[in-house]
């Protein structure tokens, strides 16, 4: 009875056009989607387990551990050219300053270029 009274109190001043209600509902839907997605990736999403094919995280796992290494080995790249790109990226990021550490941005830029080549 006490919980029922609390619920009645909560909805006593309820206004459906209140933007905070809409924001709260949207946030709850996004959180539910995130939880469902996480369960699907982990493999604990549903009571029915697919026995005919891989799904969710198992499919991603197989791609990264079986297919991806094969594709990386199959790629051809010029190591001298890659080293030259890295050296220029580091120098350009340092500018007139002398850097003690290799800047992260150099790695990011070269990595993005390599990923674009893979596509």
N, C-alpha and C positions, 0 to 999 in steps of 0.2 A: 504494500500500500504506500509506503514511504517512497519507493522508487517511482511509482506511478505518479505521485504528487510532484516529484522532481521533474518528471517528463512533462507533465501538464504545465508547470512553471516555465519550463524551457520554451514551450510553444505558445505561451500566452501572448507574447508580443511579436509573434512570427509575422514577417512581412515578406512575401515571395519576391517582391521587386527589389529587395535589399541587395546591393552589390556584394556585401561581405558574405552573404549566403551562397551566392553564385561562385565566388572565389573559393570558398571552403569546399563546395561540391566539386569544383574543377580540380583542386588540389587532392582531394580524396580519390577521384577517378585516376589521376596521374599516378598516385602512390599505389593504387590497386594494379594498374597496368605494369608498373615497375616490379611489383611482387610476383605477378603472374609470369612476366618475362623471365625473371630470375629463376623461378621454379622450373620453367620450361628448359632453360639452359642447364640447370643443375641435374635435371632428370627426375625431379620429385614433383613435377607439375600435376600429374593426373594419376588416378588409380589404375587406369588402363595403360599398360605398357605395350608399345608397338613391338611385335615380334617378327614383323616382315621386313622392316628396313630401319636404318639408323635415323634418329631424329634429334633435334635440339642440340644440346652440348656434345653428344656423341658424334654427330655429323661434323661439327666444328673441330672437334678433337682429331678425328680421322683426317680431315683436310690439312690441318697444321702438322700432323706427325707423319703422314704418308705422302700426300700429294705435294705440299709446299716444298719440302726438301728436294724432291725430284725436280720440280720446276726451277729452283734456285741453281741446282747443279747443271741443268740444261741450258741456262742462260750463258751467253758469252759477253764478256765485257773486257775492256782494255784497262789493265791495272795502272799503266803509266798515265793514261788520261784521267783516271779516277784520282790518282795521287796529285796530279796537276790541278784538278778542280778543287780538291780539298785545300791545297796550298794557297790558291788564289782566294778562296772563300775566307780562309783564316786571315790573310793579309788585308783583304778588303774590309773585314769586320773590325780589325784592330785600327785601321786608318793610320794616323800619325803617331798613335800611342804604341808603346811596346807592351805586349801582354805577357803575363807570367803563365797563364793557363790557356788552354785551347778553348775558345768560346763555343758555347752550346749552339749558338745560331749557325755557326759554320757546319756543324754536324747536321742540324735541321735542314739547312738549305741543300746540302749534298744528298742527304737521305731522300728528301722530297723529289729531287731530280731523278734519282735512281728508281724510286717507286713509280714515277711518271713513265719512265722507260719500260718498266715491267708491264704496265697496263697495255 
